[in-house]
């Protein structure tokens, strides 16, 4: 396993981060525990969760993923073996079961959110506490264009960061991070930290894959210059870059399940065309398509860790093995040629 610094935190995290959003939905508690055991045996020390997991979110499954991690930590006495990250839900009228339908990034919401996460995780602290998406109205979750709303009333960045600073002082959180953020958002948090002597964010968790390289526009420079590295999620585009959806998809594959029917981000015609080209490129060079796609994400200078999600141990093993692959120059050239013709088909 390879390790990289988590921003300026002083922590080194594995290049592979174990994603958990299927646990409690597609995976049982026993299967999740087996994944944790297998990942740690392979050298993975980084686990990412969120209070809203598993996905798709629902009132019935809310918090199930964190509870599953908590039972593993208790059973294995494994807290000191892992760097544990989770995320707080932000402003969302589509989550009526969370804090009476008004989750925000303020003290009233963040204090009970963190305490509940810690209780479910059966731990006194998390190593990385991330804001799952901005409190303000901006372009994230696949929206490229920014449409300003003058009457928007977001929680001020300084207010959010002050609460997070208190969590750090109390020992409940070691470091803070962002997710689904823009360059403006990252810099606003960094400026506020500097001005008010508050914790500086150490990472940003955004989507990044061969089908969605929008992070490279703006965010990549911030990530490198400010040492706020990318925790790349959906590096296989919900499994699409494995090629399994190009023909008859295997039984039980995520995007064939009814409860995932609204997740159409990676199944449009342009996305399928680009996916087919990347899959063909990999096979022309004797590479597994999924392993090539993950190796690409690992190789980016702004990537701190790549978040992988698997529903089987076989998938998990294959994804972890991607850290050993260095892409030949001709493969990199082929990737860039496809990207030039079909840029960011699935933002």
N, C-alpha and C positions, 0 to 999 in steps of 0.2 A: 504494500500500500504506500502511496505517496501522501505527503502532508504539506499544507500551506498555512501561512499566518492568517488568522481571522482578523483582518484589519490591523488596528493598533492595540488589540486586546491582550497580546502576549500569549494567546492560545494558538495552538496548531491543530487544524482540523483535517480529517482525511479528505482527499479529493473526491471521494464518493461519500455523499450524505444519504442516509437511509430515510426515504420518504415514507409517510405512514397513512396517507389519506384513504387507503382502501381498508384499513383495519376497523372492523366493526360494521362493514358493509359488504365488501367482496371477500374479505378474509376474516376468519374466526380468531378468537383470542389465542387458541393453540397454534394456529398458523402464523400469527403475528409474532408470538414468542419464538417460534422456530426460525423465523426470518431474523430476529434480533440476535439469536445465538449464532446463526450462520454468518451474519455480517460482522459481528465482533470477532469471530474466529478468523475472518479474512482481513482483519486490521482496521475495519471501519470504526471510528470513534464518535461520529457525529450523527445525531438523530433529530429530525425536524417534525414538529407536530403543529397543531392549531386547535383552538377551542372549538371551532366549528366542524372539525373533522369527525367522522368520515364525510366524503363527498360521494354522491349528492347529499347536501345538508338537509336535515329534517329535525323536527322537535323530538322525535323518538330516538334518534341516534346521536343527538348533540352531546359532545364530550366523550363519546365512547372510545375514540382513539386514545385520548389521554389516559382514560381509566385502564385501558389495556397495557399501555406503557408502564403505568403505575404498578400493576400487578406483577409485571416482569421485573421491575426494579426491586420490588419487595421480595420476590421469590429468589432472585439471583444475587441479591445484595450487590447490585451492579451500578449504584449511582456514581461512584468515583471512576468508573471505567468509561463513562460516556460524557460527551459534551452535548447537553440537551437544550434544544431550542423549541419554543412554541410561539404562538401568535395570538394577538388580541383582535377581536372583530371590531370594525369601525362602523361608521354611519351606514345604516342599511335598513330600509323599510321592508326588505324582503326576508328579514330574519325576525319575525314577530315574537319568537320564543326566547330571544336573548335580551335580557334586561328590559323587559316589557316593551320590546320592539324599538328601543331607542339606544342602541349601542353607540357610544361616541368615545373619542380619545381624550376624555377629561377625567378628573379625579373621581367623580361620582361613579363612572363606569369602569375605569381601569383598576381601581382598588379591588372591587369584588371580582372582576375578571381574573386578575392575577391570583387572588386567594383561592378561587375555585379551581383554577388550573393546577396550582400547587397541591391542593387536596386530592384531585383526581390522579395526578402524577405521583403522589406519595413521596414528595420531596420538599425540602425547605427552601430550595432555590432553583432557578433555571439559569443556565449559562448565557443564553441569548433570548431576549424578549423582543419580539418584532411586532410592529404595527402592520396588520394584515393588508390594509389598503388605506389610502389617504382619507382624512376626514373631510377634506374639501372636495368640491366637484372638479374633476380634471379627467384627463384621458388615460384610462387604464382598462384592464380586462378586454384587450382587443381593439380599443378605440384609438385610432391614430390622430385624428384631427382634434384640436383643442378648441372648445367653444366656451368662451368666458361667460360666467353668470355673475353679473354685478351685485345681485341681491343674495348671493350665497353667504352663509354665515358659519364658516368652519371654526372648529376649536383652534385657537392660535397655536402655532408650533411651539412657542415658548411655554405655553401652559402644559401641553402634552409632555414636553421634555422635562419640565420641573417635577411632574409626577414621577416620571421614570427615574429622575435623579434621586428622589426620595426612596424609590424601590432599591436602588443601588446602595444607598446609605444604610438601608435596613438589612441588607444582605440577602434580600429575596431575589435579586437579579444581579448578575455579574456584568453583563454588557447588553446594549440595546441595538436594535437594527430596524430596518424598514422593509417594506414589501410592496410590489406593484407601484413603485414610485417613479417620478419623473426627475430629470436633472434639476429643475427648480426646487423640487421638494427635498432632494438630498442636500443641496446647498443651503436651503433655508434651515434645516436641522443642524447642519455643521456651523453655520453662522451663529445660530442661537446658542449652541453649546459654547462657542468661543466667547461670546459676549457675556454670558451669564454663568460661566464656570460650571457647566452642566455636562453630563456624559455625552461624548461624541459617538454618533452611530458608527458601527464597525462593518456593516454589511447591508446589502440590499438584495432581496429575493424577488427576482423578476423572471418572466418567461424568456427562454433563449433556446433556439434549436436551429437546425438547417432550414426549417420552414418559417422561422421567425427570428430574424437577426436585427430587429428594430432597436435592441439595446445598444447596438454599435453607434447609433445616431445620438450623440449627446451623452448618454449615460456611461459609455465606455471610458471616455476621457475623464469624467468625474471619478469613476471607480479606480482608475490607475493613479491619477494625480493626488486624490484625497485619501487613498488607501481604504476605500469602501468597496470591497470586492463583491462580485456577483455570486450569489447562491442561485444557480440556474435551475428553474423548475420547468417541467414539461420538456426535458431535453430530447425525448423521443416522440413528442407531439401526441401524447396519449397512446403511444404504441404504434402510431401510423408509420413512423420511419423504420420500423422493423419489416415493413412490406406486407404484414399479415392481412391488411384490409384491401389489398389490390386484387386479390382473387376472392375465393370463398373464405370468409374469416373463420377462424377456429371457433368451435362452440364455446360460449361463455366469455368471449373476448369483450372487453369493456364497452366499446362503442356499438356493440350489437345488442346490449341489454336495454330493455325498455326504460329503465330509470336513468339511463344516460342519453336518451333520445334528443334532449335539448343541447347536448354538447356537439355542435356541428362545426366547430372552429377549424378542425383539421380534415374534414371530409368533403369539402367543396371541390369542384372540377379542377381549379387551378392548383389546389393543394395536392390532389391526387396525381396530376401531371408531374408536378415537381417531385413528389415522393417517388414516383416510378423512375424518374431520372436518377435520383440519388441511390435508389436500390440497385438499378442497373449498373451504375458506376462502381458500387461496392462489389458486386458480383463479377464484374469484368476484371477486378484486381484480386479476386479470391478472398474478399473480406465479407464477414457477416454485416449486413446493413445496419443493424442496431448498434453493433460494436463500433462501426465506423462513425455513426452519428454521435455517439457518446464521446469517442476519442476526439472528435472535432471540438466539442464543447470544452472538454478538459484542456485542450491545447491553447485556448484563448488567453492572452496575457491578463485579462481582467477577471477571469474566473477564479474564485476561491474554492468552490466546491460545487459538484453537480448532484442534484437531488434526484435519486432514482426511486421509482416505485415498481414493485413487482407483486404479482399475485401467487407466484409459485417459486419454490426454491431454485428450480432450474433457470428461471428468468433472472433471479437475483444473482446466481453464480455467473451467468453470462454478462450481466451488466457490470458486476464488479471486475470481471476480467478485462474490461475495456481500458482500465488504467495502464495496462501493459502494452497497449498498442500505440505506436508512433506512426502517424500517417505519412506515407511516402510523398515526395514532392509532386509526383504526377497525380496522386489522388487529391491533394490540396488544390492543384490547378484545375482539376475536373470539377471540384466543388465550387470554386470561384466562377467557372464558366457557366455552370447551371444557375448560380445565384445571379449572374449578370443578365441572363435571359428571363429568369423567373424570380425576381427579388421579393422576398417576404410575402409569399402567397397566403400565409396564415397568421397574420399579426394578432 
